[in-house]
């Protein structure tokens, strides 16, 4: 297999986009946001961990590599795959199919409202038994403020797939890639730096 991290990153990008379009074409319904989050939370970390691991494993082959070599191989692979995926998804949702973006935005806010209502009901039932009733008033105020913020997002038709928002999300991905590269390099290095 190739030892080029950019080529392996392109394969990772291709698999990521395949997963994106499978979810887009087959699951763009009432549970589109939920399905997307499940794939992103469980499928993508596994895919990127395997991709980074295989990239370093193939690079090492039967030879010896240092920690910096292993780290660079893993990180470049993950960065290329992730960056191209985020930019492609951004372009698709903002310029090709804005209805899918609007559906995801709407379902995200509805999920937030549902979670907020459930958390409020649970905390309120627990707070009723407290001796200090000021906690109940504080809980009500926090709930109303959070609900107003979610309703304002609906009225503003806020875009959670804007360049600014996705840049922040990609910053989180970069942290994930960094940590994953550190772990992969630590496992697969087999030569000291100055040997």
C-alpha positions in Angstrom: 0.0 0.0 0.0 1.1 3.6 -0.5 3.1 5.4 2.2 2.1 8.8 1.1 -0.1 10.4 3.9 -1.8 12.7 1.4 -2.9 9.8 -0.7 -4.2 7.9 2.3 -5.9 11.1 3.5 -7.7 11.3 0.1 -8.9 7.8 0.6 -10.2 8.8 4.0 -11.9 11.8 2.5 -13.5 9.6 -0.1 -14.9 7.2 2.5 -16.1 10.1 4.6 -18.0 11.6 1.7 -19.4 8.2 0.8 -20.8 8.0 4.4 -22.1 11.5 4.1 -24.0 10.8 0.9 -25.3 7.5 2.1 -26.8 9.2 5.1 -28.0 12.1 2.9 -29.8 9.9 0.3 -31.2 7.2 2.5 -31.8 8.9 5.9 -32.8 12.5 5.0 -36.1 12.2 6.9 -37.5 13.1 10.3 -34.4 11.5 11.9 -31.8 13.1 9.6 -30.1 15.1 12.4 -30.1 12.1 14.8 -28.7 9.7 12.2 -26.0 12.2 11.2 -25.0 12.7 14.8 -24.8 8.9 15.4 -22.6 8.4 12.3 -20.4 11.4 13.4 -20.1 10.2 17.0 -19.5 6.5 16.4 -18.6 5.9 12.8 -16.2 8.7 12.0 -13.9 8.4 15.0 -13.5 4.7 14.3 -12.9 5.4 10.6 -10.3 8.1 11.3 -8.6 6.0 14.0 -8.2 3.1 11.6 -7.1 5.4 8.8 -4.4 7.0 10.9 -3.2 3.7 12.3 -3.0 2.0 8.9 -1.2 5.0 7.5 1.6 4.8 10.1 1.6 1.0 10.0 2.1 0.9 6.2 4.7 3.7 6.5 6.7 1.8 9.1 6.5 -1.5 7.2 9.4 -3.8 8.3 11.6 -0.8 9.0 12.0 1.4 12.0 10.4 4.9 12.5 10.8 7.5 15.2 8.0 9.1 17.1 8.1 12.4 15.1 7.9 10.4 11.8 4.9 8.4 13.1 3.2 11.5 14.4 3.6 13.4 11.1 2.4 10.5 9.1 -0.8 10.1 11.2 -1.5 13.8 11.5 -1.1 14.6 7.9 -3.4 11.7 6.9 -6.1 12.8 9.4 -5.8 16.5 8.5 -6.1 15.9 4.7 -9.1 13.6 5.1 -10.8 15.9 7.6 -10.2 19.2 6.0 -11.3 18.2 2.6 -14.4 16.5 4.1 -15.4 19.6 6.1 -14.9 21.9 3.2 -16.9 19.7 0.8 -19.7 19.3 3.3 -19.8 23.1 3.8 -19.9 23.7 0.1 -22.6 21.1 -0.5 -24.9 22.2 2.3 -24.5 26.0 1.6 -24.5 26.0 -2.2 -25.9 22.8 -3.6 -28.7 21.7 -1.2 -29.7 24.4 1.2 -32.9 22.5 2.0 -30.8 19.8 3.7 -29.0 22.4 5.6 -32.3 24.0 6.7 -33.6 20.6 7.8 -30.5 19.9 9.8 -30.6 23.3 11.4 -34.3 22.9 12.3 -33.9 19.4 13.7 -30.8 20.5 15.7 -32.8 23.3 17.4 -35.8 21.0 18.0 -33.5 18.4 19.6 -32.0 21.1 21.8 -35.6 22.2 22.9 -36.6 18.6 23.6 -33.4 18.0 25.7 -34.0 21.3 27.5 -37.6 20.4 28.4 -36.6 16.9 29.6 -33.7 18.2 31.7 -35.9 20.9 33.2 -38.7 18.5 34.1 -36.2 16.2 35.8 -34.4 18.9 37.7 -37.7 20.5 38.7 -39.0 17.2 40.1 -35.8 16.8 42.1 -35.8 20.5 43.3 -39.4 20.2 44.7 -38.0 18.1 47.6 -35.3 20.6 48.5 -35.7 22.8 51.6 -34.2 25.8 49.8 -36.9 26.9 47.4 -34.7 29.6 45.9 -33.1 26.9 43.8 -36.5 26.3 42.1 -36.8 30.0 41.1 -33.2 30.0 39.8 -34.0 26.8 37.8 -37.1 28.4 36.3 -35.2 31.5 35.3 -32.4 29.5 33.7 -34.9 27.4 31.8 -36.8 30.4 30.5 -33.5 32.1 29.4 -32.4 28.9 27.6 -35.8 28.5 25.9 -35.8 32.1 24.7 -32.3 31.6 23.2 -33.4 28.5 21.3 -36.6 30.3 20.1 -34.4 33.3 19.0 -32.3 30.9 16.9 -35.5 29.7 15.2 -36.6 33.3 14.4 -33.2 34.3 13.2 -33.0 31.2 11.0 -29.5 30.7 12.3 -27.1 28.7 10.0 -25.2 26.1 12.0 -23.3 25.2 8.8 -21.8 28.6 8.2 -18.1 29.0 7.6 -17.6 30.5 11.1 -19.5 27.7 12.8 -17.8 24.9 10.8 -14.4 26.6 11.5 -15.0 26.2 15.2 -16.1 22.6 14.7 -13.0 21.9 12.6 -10.9 23.3 15.5 -12.4 20.5 17.7 -11.6 18.0 15.0 -8.0 19.3 14.9 -7.8 18.6 18.7 -9.1 15.1 18.1 -6.6 14.5 15.2 -3.8 15.8 17.5 -4.6 13.4 20.3 -5.2 10.5 18.0 -1.9 11.1 16.3 -0.1 11.3 19.6 -1.6 7.9 20.7 -1.0 6.2 17.3 2.6 7.5 17.1 3.3 6.3 20.7 2.1 2.8 19.8 3.8 2.4 16.4 7.2 4.0 16.9 9.9 1.5 17.2 13.1 3.5 17.1 14.5 6.2 19.4 15.0 9.6 17.8 18.8 9.5 17.9 19.5 5.8 17.3 
